[in-house]
Amino acid sequence: MNRRDFISITGTFTGGLFLLPDFLHAYGTQNNLVVGEQCVVFVQLNGGNDGLNTFIPYDNPLYYDYRTKIALGKDVIVSKNKGMAFHPALKDFAQMQQNGDLTVIQNVGYPEPIRSHFRSQEIWQTATDSNKYINEGWLGRYLDLQCNGHQATAGINLDSIDNLALKGIEPNSITVKDPNRFKVKSDKEENVTLSENPQLDFVRKIANSVTEGSDEIQKALAKSKAEISYPKTGLSKNLEWIARLIKGNLNSKVYYTSLGGFDTHDNQLIIHDKRLTELNDALFSFYQDLKQSKMLENVTVVVFSEFGRRVKDNGNGTDHGTAAPMFIIGGNNKGTILGHNPDLANLDNGDLKYEIDFRSVYASLLQQKLNFDYAKIGIRNKPVSGLF
């Protein structure tokens, strides 16, 4: 059975509620992790977010020279600090940083950058070099080594499709569209009856395992509620679910979700403002929820995109570029700015030169938040200094 057929069948079989790729065997009951242990929440900005118009080098005249059509004026940007400032839609990002809870990591990228959305996302999700291809994601490899046996909810992906970053040899993650619509396992579903059709048996095993995983999710939801009112957007709803699962002691190590719409070749000022507003409002609600629950120090939020945009605008937008900022929220980060301001006078064929390899950020997360040796999954980069 190929991957496309598998996704089609499982999506139909489970009513489109959730997908669980490559899950052949039912797993044992999950041994919950220690209460209060650290977890990491990833928010992936799909499409290539324009970093220069997100965290803005407003004090550099070259920014306005290169971006005659889309530069943001000094009168609208917020939280000016050492030549950098936030997009006006990110006023609450600025507030989180002023609170000491948000770190900006500047000029993040990787050698020999790829401008294809799919391939660059794959590189970020597998943490491999741009000329290498592997089948398992960096978080999937981590979970393979961290989990003791199958733990289907060790990683949670709030999305409509599975995520390569969480794919491992073992089925230690689950992709969920709407946790509230999961059904609790019944006695009738306890046993998987084999037939003479291997593909049907394959799907039945998947469905049974997914249903077992839903029990853990339902228990966590039953023990939690939203402490605040979230905005009515897709990202906000996903983050509200994640907050409830964390507060309900699901004890997953990794949560993952995404926000699309950042491929701003045209009409960028309007589109980018809308996307960043949704991001800001959703993440600030999540931040307030966790802070009110006194859990922010145990949760580290990582916001990133597969690449930035070109330094010079194309007239009404920007094309695919390279390096861009990452944002770290919570987890007792230092609340600072790491890396130098973007060097607009020293470009690589019109693109920013990366300063910090994204795998160094991964190494910091694994070592300092998840108590794991990053070298065990093939990451050779040293952790970023001064993040936590």
N, C-alpha and C positions, 0 to 999 in steps of 0.2 A: 504494500500500500504506500503510495507516495504522499508527500507532505500536504499537497493541495487537496487530495481526496480525503486525507485524515481530518483536516480542518473542516472540510465541508460536512463530513459525516458527524463529527462530534458536535459541531455547531447546531446541526439539525437534531441530533439525538438529545441534547441537553436543552433544547428550546432556545438556543442562542444566549443562554444566561452566562456561560463561562466556557473557557477552553482550557484543557490541560494537555499540552503536547508531550509526546514520547513517554506516556505513563502506561506501562504494560502490566505492572504488578501492584496489587493492593498493598498499602503500607500499614504498618502496625500503628497502634494508638500513639499520638505524638506525646513525647515527654516534654512538657512545657519547660521553657528556659527560666532562669532565676528571675523573680520579680524585680523590676527596677534595672535590669541589665540594659545595656546600650542597644539601640537600633538606629539604622540609617534610612532616611526617606529620600528617594531620588525624584526630582521633577525635571523631565527632559523636555526642552523647548525644540520642537521639530520644525525644520525648515531653514535653520541657520539664522539665529538671532543676531541682529546688528549690535555688536557690543559697543561700538563708538557712539551710538545714539542711546545706549542704555546707561552706561557709566561714562560720562562725557569729559574729554580733555578740553574743557572750555577755555582754559588759559593759554592754549596753544593756537596761535593765529593760523597755522596750517590746517587746523580742523575746519575753519571757515573758508579757507582757500580751496580745499578739496571738495567741500560740500556746500556749494553755492546755493543749491536748491533745497536741501533737507537739513541743514545745520540748525540746531536748537539754540535760540538766543540766550544770552546770559541773564536776561530778565525773567525767564520762565523756569530754568533749571533749579534744582533744590539741593540743599545741603552741600555747599561748596567747601571743599577740603583739599588743600595742597594741589590745586590745579585741576581737580576732578569734581564732578557733581552728578547727581542722579537725574534721569529723565523725570519730568514733572509728574508722570503717572505713577512713579515709584516713591511717592512721598512717605509711604509706610516702610519701605526698605530703608530709607534715610532714618526713620524713627527707630527701627530695630538696631541700626548701627549706632545711633546715639545712645541707645540703651546698653550697648556693649555686647549685643547678641548676633551681629552679622559681620562677617568678614568678606571682603572682596579680594579675589585672587586675579590679578591682572595678566593679560597676554598669555592665556593658557592655550596650548595647541600640541603639535607633535611634528617630528621631522617628516619631510617629504609629504606635505599635506595633500589630501584628495578633496576635490570640490564636488564630488558626487554625493548627494544626500544619503543614498542607501549605503554606499561603501564607507563613507566617513562615520555614519552611525554604527556600522559594523565594527569599525576600528575602535571606537569608544566603548562599544559593548563587549568586545572580546579582549581589549587591552593588549593588542598585538601590534607589531610594526605594520606600516602601511603596505608592505609587500608580502605579508604573510596572511594565511587564511586558516582558521580553525573552526570547529563546530560547536565548541562550548564557550559560554560567556564567562566573564571574569567573576561575576557573582555566583554563577552556577558552579564554577570550579571551587570557589570558596565554600559554598554550602556542601558540596560533595565531601570535603574534608572536615567541615565543622560539625555536620550532623552525624548522629549515631543511629544509623539505619535510616529508612525513609521517613521524612517529616514534610508532608506535603504543604504545610503552611509555614515552613521556615522562611520562605520568601513569598510575598504577596504582590501581584501586579494588577493594579486597578486600571484596566483598559479593555478594549474590545478585541485585541489581538495579543498573542504571546510576545515575549520580549527575549531577544537573543542573550542579553546580559545575564538572565537568570537560568539559562539552559545549561544543565549539567548532565553527567552520566546518570545520576540518580534523580528521581522525581521529587525534588525538595521545594518546589514552588508551584503556585497555582495562579492562573489568570482569571480575574473576576470582573464581570461587568457591573453587577448590582448585588452586593452581599445580602441585601434585605430580601431578595427573591430566592435565596437558596432554600431548598427543602431539607428537612431533617431526615436522616436515614431511618427507614422503617425495618422491622424484622424481615419483611418480605424481600427487601433488597440486600439482606445480609450476605447471602451466598450467590456466587456467580455460576449459573448453569452453563456448562459448555455444550456447544452444538458441533455439527460437522462443518461449520463455516468459520474458518480461522479469523477472517476479517470481522465478522459479527462478534465473535468472542472477544476480539481485541477491543472493540468499541464498548462492549458490555463491561469489561474490566475497567476501562477508563471511567465509564459512568459511575460504576460502583465506588471507585476510589475517590472521584470528585465528590460524591455524596457523603462519603465518610469525612472528607476534609471540610465539608460544609458544616458538619456538627460542631467542629472546633470554632468556626467563625460565628455560628449562631450563639454559642455559649458566650463568646466575647461580646457580641452585640447586646445580649440580654443583660450583661453586667455594666453597661455603659450608656451614656447619653451625651449629646452635644451640650457643652457648657454655655455656648454662645450661639447666636444666629449667624449662619453662613450666607453669603450671597447666592443667588440662584443661577449658578453657572456650572458647567461640567467639571472644571477643575476644582471648584469649591466643594462640590458634592463628593468627588473622589477623596479630597483631603479630609473632609468631614468623616467619611467612612474610615479612613486610616486612623484618624484621631480616636474614634470609637473603638477600633480594634486594639490600639495600643492601650487605651485606658481600661478596656475589658480584659487585659492580660492575655491576649492571644500569644504574645511573646515571640512574634516573628522577628528575625534578625534584620530583614531587608524589606522595604516597601518601595514600590516603583509606580509612577504614573507619568503622564505627559500632557503637554499642551501644544497644539499645532498652530499653523498660520503665520509662521515667521519668515516665509520665503518672499520677502518684500522687494521684488523687482520693480514694482510700480505702485503708485499711490501710497508710498511708505509712511508718510507722516500720519495719515489717518489710521491706516491698518495697524501700524506699530503701536500707536497710542492705545488702541482698543485691546490689543493683545497684552501689552504691559499692564494695563488697568486690571484686566482679568487676573493676571498673575499676581499683581500687588494685593488686590483685595482678597483673593483666595489664600495666599500664603500668610497675610497678616491675621486673618481669621484663625487659621491653623495655629499660628504662633501664639495668639491670645488664648486660644483654647488650651493648649499645652501648658502655657505659663500659669493660667488660672488653676490648672490641675496639678501644678508643681511637678511637671514631667519634662519640661523643656531641656533640662540638663541631661536627660537620658536619651534625647532624640536629636539627631543631627540631620538637617535638611540640606541637600545638595542640589543646586540649580545650575544647569548647563545646557549647551546646545552643541550640535555636531561640528559647527564651524561658525566663524563670524562673517562679516561682509567686506567687500572691497572698500578701501579707504576713500576713493573718489566716487561720488555719486554718478548715476547713469542718466541724470536729468530729472527723474521723478522717483527714484528708488536706489537700490544698491544690488550688486550682483554677488555671487558666492565668493567668499574670502577665506581667511585662515583663522588666526588667533582671536580670542575674545575672552571676556571675564567670566569667571565662575563665582557663585555666591554660596556661602556656607552660613546657615542659620542654626542657632541653638547648639546643643552638645558642649556647652562651656567653651566655645571658640573664643579667640582673643578679641573679637570685635574690631578688627583693624583692616588696613589695606596692605596686601602683600604684592610685591613686584613693583617695577617701575611704571610710571605713566607711559602710555603708548608713544613710541618714538616715530612720529610722523615724518621725520626728516631722513629716516634710514629704513626704507621699505624694501621688500623683496618682490620686485616686479609688480609694484602697486599694492602689495599686501603687507600687513603687519608681520613682523618676525615674532615667532613665539618665544617666550622667555621661560615659562614653566610647563613642563610636560604633564599632561593630564594624569599620567600614571603615577606621578609623584603625589598627586592629590589622593588617588586611590590608595597608595601605600600608607599615607597618613591615616586615612579612614580605617583601613584594616588593622594597622598596628595600634593606633591610639584609641579608637572607638570600639573595635571588635576583638581586640586582644589576639590578633592573628598575625603570623609571619607571612608577609606579602610575597616573599621569595618562593613560597611553596606553590603558588599558582603562576609562577613565571614572570612576576614583575621585578625588574632589575633596578628601577629608578628609586632613588632615596626619597624618603618622605619630605614634604614641604616643611621647612622650619618656621616656627612661630604661628602655626595655625591653631593649635589647642594648648 
